[in-house]
Amino acid sequence: MPDRETFFVTGFPGFIADRLLERLARKQCGFILLVQPSWLDRARVEIDRIARLTGRAPADFQIVQGDITQPQLGLTPADLAVTKQQTTRVFHLAALYDLAVPCEPAMRVNVGGTRNMIEFARSLPSLRHFHHVSTCYVAGKREGVILETELRHDAGYRNFYEESKYLSELEVESVKNVLPVTIHRPSVVCGDSQTGETVKYDGVYYLILYLLRFPFLSSINIGNDRVSLNLVPVDFVVDAMAALAFEEKAIGKTVQLADPAPLTTSELFNTIAQSLNGKRSRITAPASWVRFILMLPPSPKITGLPHRAVPYFFVKQLYDSSQAQALLAPHGIRCPPFASYVANIVDFVKGHAVLATDVHRQTQMKGTFEAS
């Protein structure tokens, strides 16, 4: 067995992977980072930043060039040999996150890439833990309470992103009996609960930007009381993953990293409006009207909400997180309620009309969050 723990991480650099590496780097472990050639410069900059913050040397973070869609991850024979010899734990975050992704790249990257990662993991002589980052939206069009112990369904999907992540998770689920697997399912990931920092404006940010652009419309609530939008700050997701990185009790488990008490979209609307201008809505628009208007051809240009994102504000799903809560409780980690950090999220948006750091394009391979 190797003398020390070494993590092999895909999806770096990326919104979640960057922060996860920073957390893990505070432990005395080695790191091998699979990076696509086009991301090498940014990866080196990020490693320098993390090294400064954690007191580590940049040389502690070994970059290997590769691609999860290629056989043996596109690694050179030398890199493959060293990686197999040293790796004890794996975090697989690389994926295409794009609700409008076409079928072919979604299946090639998310499904095919995960198959390649599983084959790679099975070849590791000293593997102790394989962490796969999925999404709560593997539930597709199912409704009601979604359990961590459930996966298979025939309810269908809203897009190829959901379907490809579902099929990816099926691949990982099928090897739980032969590999030490933990599957992480984040819900909708937003910015840092302390700083508000994010690298992209989607999900709940469509609503924040809408109310910033049309503050007078805060009196008309476009949410409803029958649907919730499950939000988790990125620091909670990363803290949870880092805590479970060495947790043997998590092996064989699927954990939904979700808010156990999510706000309804109506409550979410009022919480954001209150934070923005101290006002709450006076009336609530009928949900059927709201959805109809949002799907009209000119709506995206007016509201900023693309048609592909509209269904996610009407998803009737509740994500049970019993297993996640039980595993994280001994580590003192729990998901903060949205109301406790909404001001930080809103303040960040106010101060960053354009995201200078938004280099994480949705059509690139990266660790997300997503709903990863």
C-alpha positions in Angstrom: 0.0 0.0 0.0 1.2 3.6 -0.6 2.8 5.3 2.3 0.3 8.2 2.2 -3.1 9.0 0.9 -3.3 10.4 -2.6 -6.4 11.8 -4.2 -7.0 11.6 -8.0 -9.5 14.4 -8.9 -11.3 15.0 -12.2 -13.1 18.2 -13.0 -10.3 20.6 -12.0 -10.3 23.5 -12.4 -14.0 24.0 -11.7 -16.5 25.7 -9.4 -16.7 22.8 -6.9 -13.4 21.0 -7.6 -11.4 24.2 -6.9 -13.0 24.6 -3.5 -12.9 20.9 -2.7 -9.1 20.7 -3.4 -8.6 23.7 -1.1 -10.4 21.9 1.7 -8.6 18.6 1.1 -5.2 20.3 0.8 -5.4 21.1 4.5 -4.8 17.4 5.2 -1.4 15.8 4.6 -2.4 14.1 1.3 -1.0 14.0 -2.2 -3.0 15.1 -5.2 -3.1 14.0 -8.8 -5.3 16.3 -10.9 -6.6 15.2 -14.3 -6.6 18.4 -16.5 -7.6 18.9 -20.1 -4.8 20.6 -22.1 -6.9 23.7 -22.8 -7.3 24.2 -19.0 -3.6 23.9 -18.0 -2.9 27.6 -17.6 -5.9 28.2 -15.4 -5.2 25.0 -13.4 -1.7 26.2 -12.6 -3.0 29.6 -11.5 -5.5 27.9 -9.2 -2.9 25.6 -7.8 -0.7 28.5 -6.9 -3.7 30.2 -5.1 -4.5 27.0 -3.2 -0.9 26.4 -2.3 -0.6 29.9 -0.8 -3.8 29.5 1.2 -2.9 26.1 2.6 0.8 26.5 3.1 1.5 23.7 0.7 4.1 23.7 -2.1 2.7 23.9 -5.7 4.7 20.7 -6.3 2.4 18.9 -3.9 -0.3 19.1 -6.7 0.7 16.9 -9.7 -1.1 17.7 -12.9 -1.6 14.9 -15.5 -3.0 15.8 -18.9 -5.9 13.7 -20.0 -9.6 13.4 -20.9 -12.2 11.2 -19.3 -13.7 10.4 -22.7 -10.5 8.7 -23.8 -9.4 5.1 -23.1 -7.3 5.0 -19.9 -8.3 8.7 -19.5 -5.9 9.7 -22.3 -3.0 9.4 -19.9 0.6 8.8 -21.1 1.9 5.4 -20.1 4.2 7.0 -17.6 1.5 9.1 -16.0 -0.9 6.1 -15.9 1.7 4.0 -14.1 2.4 6.7 -11.5 -1.3 7.4 -11.0 -2.2 3.8 -10.5 0.7 3.3 -8.1 -0.1 6.3 -5.9 -3.9 6.8 -6.0 -5.9 5.7 -2.9 -9.0 7.9 -3.2 -10.9 9.3 -6.2 -13.2 12.2 -6.6 -14.9 12.2 -10.0 -16.5 15.6 -10.7 -15.9 16.1 -14.4 -19.1 16.4 -16.4 -21.0 18.5 -18.9 -23.4 20.7 -17.1 -25.7 22.3 -19.6 -29.5 21.9 -19.6 -29.5 22.3 -23.4 -26.7 19.9 -24.0 -27.3 17.7 -27.1 -27.6 13.9 -26.7 -24.2 12.9 -28.2 -21.8 15.0 -26.1 -24.0 14.3 -22.9 -23.7 10.6 -23.4 -20.1 10.7 -24.5 -18.8 12.8 -21.6 -21.2 12.1 -18.7 -21.9 8.4 -19.4 -18.9 7.3 -21.4 -16.6 9.3 -19.2 -18.0 7.7 -16.1 -17.6 4.2 -17.5 -13.9 5.1 -18.2 -13.5 6.3 -14.6 -15.0 3.1 -13.3 -12.6 1.0 -15.3 -9.7 3.2 -14.1 -10.9 2.8 -10.5 -11.1 -1.0 -10.9 -7.4 -1.0 -12.0 -6.2 0.7 -8.8 -4.4 -1.7 -6.5 -4.7 0.5 -3.4 -8.2 2.1 -3.9 -9.9 2.9 -0.6 -12.7 5.2 -1.7 -14.4 6.2 -5.0 -16.5 9.4 -4.8 -18.9 10.1 -7.7 -20.6 13.5 -8.0 -24.1 13.1 -9.4 -27.2 15.4 -8.9 -30.6 15.2 -7.3 -32.1 15.6 -10.8 -31.4 12.0 -11.6 -35.0 11.8 -10.4 -36.0 13.2 -13.8 -39.8 13.8 -14.0 -40.6 11.8 -10.8 -42.7 13.7 -8.3 -43.0 13.5 -4.5 -40.4 12.5 -2.0 -37.1 11.3 -3.6 -35.1 8.9 -1.3 -31.4 8.5 -1.3 -31.9 4.7 -1.6 -33.9 5.2 -4.9 -32.6 5.5 -8.4 -34.3 3.4 -11.1 -37.4 4.9 -12.6 -39.2 5.2 -16.0 -40.7 8.7 -15.4 -38.6 10.3 -18.1 -36.4 13.4 -18.2 -36.6 17.0 -19.1 -33.4 17.0 -21.0 -30.3 15.0 -22.0 -28.4 16.4 -19.0 -30.7 14.7 -16.6 -30.8 11.5 -18.5 -27.0 11.3 -18.9 -26.5 11.9 -15.2 -29.1 9.2 -14.4 -27.3 6.7 -16.7 -24.0 7.7 -15.2 -25.2 7.0 -11.7 -26.6 3.7 -12.8 -23.1 2.8 -14.0 -21.6 3.7 -10.6 -24.5 2.0 -8.6 -23.8 -1.2 -10.5 -20.3 -1.5 -9.0 -21.1 -0.7 -5.4 -20.6 -4.4 -4.6 -17.0 -4.4 -6.0 -15.8 -0.9 -5.4 -15.8 1.3 -2.2 -18.3 3.8 -3.7 -20.0 6.9 -2.3 -22.4 8.8 -4.6 -23.0 12.5 -3.9 -26.2 14.1 -5.2 -26.2 17.9 -4.7 -29.4 19.8 -5.3 -29.2 23.3 -6.9 -25.8 24.8 -5.9 -25.6 28.5 -5.4 -22.8 30.8 -4.1 -20.8 30.7 -0.9 -23.0 31.3 2.1 -20.3 33.6 3.7 -19.1 35.6 0.8 -21.8 35.1 -1.8 -19.2 34.3 -4.4 -20.2 32.4 -7.5 -18.8 31.9 -11.0 -22.1 31.8 -12.9 -25.6 33.2 -12.7 -28.2 30.5 -13.2 -30.8 28.8 -11.0 -32.0 31.1 -8.3 -29.9 33.9 -9.8 -32.4 34.3 -12.6 -35.0 35.3 -10.0 -32.5 37.7 -8.2 -31.6 39.4 -11.5 -35.3 39.6 -12.4 -36.1 41.5 -9.2 -33.0 43.7 -9.5 -34.1 44.6 -13.0 -37.8 45.1 -12.2 -38.0 46.0 -8.5 -41.5 47.3 -8.9 -42.6 43.7 -9.7 -41.7 42.5 -6.2 -45.3 43.2 -5.3 -46.5 40.3 -7.7 -45.2 37.0 -6.5 -44.5 34.6 -9.4 -43.7 31.7 -7.1 -46.3 29.2 -5.6 -46.8 27.3 -2.4 -46.9 23.8 -3.9 -43.3 23.7 -5.3 -40.0 24.2 -3.6 -36.6 25.0 -5.1 -33.9 23.2 -3.2 -30.9 25.3 -2.8 -27.5 24.6 -1.2 -24.5 26.9 -0.9 -21.3 25.7 -2.5 -19.4 25.8 0.8 -21.9 23.3 2.4 -21.5 21.0 -0.6 -17.7 21.1 -0.4 -17.5 20.8 3.3 -19.8 17.8 3.1 -17.7 16.1 0.4 -14.5 16.8 2.3 -15.9 15.4 5.5 -17.0 12.2 3.8 -13.7 11.9 1.9 -12.3 9.5 4.6 -15.7 8.3 6.0 -15.8 4.6 5.9 -19.5 4.6 7.0 -20.3 6.5 3.7 -19.0 3.6 1.6 -21.9 2.0 -0.3 -24.2 5.0 0.4 -25.8 7.6 -1.8 -26.1 11.0 -0.1 -28.4 13.8 -1.2 -26.7 17.1 -0.3 -29.9 19.0 -0.1 -31.7 21.5 2.2 -33.9 19.4 4.5 -36.3 22.3 4.8 -36.4 24.0 1.4 -38.4 27.2 0.8 -41.4 27.1 -1.6 -40.9 29.2 -4.7 -43.3 31.7 -3.2 -41.3 31.9 0.0 -38.1 32.1 -2.0 -39.5 35.1 -4.0 -40.5 37.0 -0.8 -37.1 36.2 0.9 -35.2 37.6 -2.0 -37.5 40.6 -2.4 -37.2 41.4 1.3 -33.4 41.3 1.1 -33.3 43.5 -2.0 -35.7 46.2 -1.0 -37.3 45.3 2.3 -40.7 44.6 0.6 -42.8 41.4 0.2 -45.3 40.6 -2.5 -48.9 41.7 -2.1 -50.5 39.2 -4.5 -49.5 35.9 -6.0 -49.9 35.2 -9.7 -51.5 31.9 -10.7 -48.8 29.3 -11.4 -50.4 28.3 -14.7 -50.3 31.9 -15.9 -46.7 32.4 -14.8 -45.5 29.3 -16.6 -47.4 30.2 -19.8 -45.9 33.7 -19.8 -42.4 32.5 -19.1 -42.6 30.1 -22.1 -43.7 32.8 -24.6 -41.0 33.4 -27.3 -40.1 37.0 -26.1 -39.9 36.0 -22.4 -36.2 35.1 -22.1 -35.1 38.5 -23.4 -37.4 40.3 -21.0 -37.0 38.2 -17.9 -33.5 36.7 -18.4 -34.9 33.2 -17.7 -34.2 30.8 -20.7 -37.0 28.4 -21.6 -34.9 25.4 -20.7 -34.7 26.6 -17.1 -38.4 27.3 -16.6 -39.5 23.8 -15.7 -37.1 23.8 -12.7 -39.2 26.4 -11.0 -42.2 24.0 -11.2 -40.6 20.7 -10.1 -42.7 18.9 -7.5 -39.9 17.0 -5.8 -38.7 16.8 -2.2 -35.2 15.3 -1.6 -34.9 13.3 1.5 -31.4 13.7 3.0 -31.6 11.3 6.0 -28.4 9.4 5.2 -26.5 12.6 4.4 -27.6 14.2 7.7 -26.7 11.1 9.8 -23.2 10.9 8.2 -22.5 14.6 8.5 -23.8 15.2 12.0 -20.7 13.8 13.7 -18.7 16.3 11.7 -20.8 19.2 12.7 -21.9 19.9 9.2 -25.5 20.8 8.2 -27.1 22.8 5.4 -27.8 26.4 6.4 -31.3 27.8 5.6 -31.4 30.0 2.6 -32.7 33.0 4.7 -29.5 32.9 6.7 -27.3 33.7 3.7 -29.6 35.3 1.1 -28.2 38.8 2.0 -24.6 37.6 1.1 -25.8 36.1 -2.2 -27.7 39.3 -3.1 -24.9 41.6 -2.1 -22.5 39.7 -4.3 -24.8 40.0 -7.3 -25.2 43.7 -6.7 -21.5 44.2 -6.7 -20.8 42.0 -9.7 -23.1 42.8 -12.6 -20.6 41.0 -14.8 -18.7 38.0 -13.5 -15.1 38.6 -14.3 -14.3 35.0 -13.2 -16.9 33.3 -15.3 -14.5 31.3 -17.3 -16.5 28.1 -16.5 -18.5 27.9 -19.7 -21.4 25.5 -19.6 -20.2 23.6 -22.6 -16.9 22.8 -20.9 -16.0 19.7 -18.9 -15.9 20.7 -15.2 -17.0 19.8 -11.7 -20.3 21.6 -11.2 -23.0 21.9 -9.2 -25.0 21.9 -9.7 -27.4 20.6 -9.9 -24.2 19.0 -11.0 
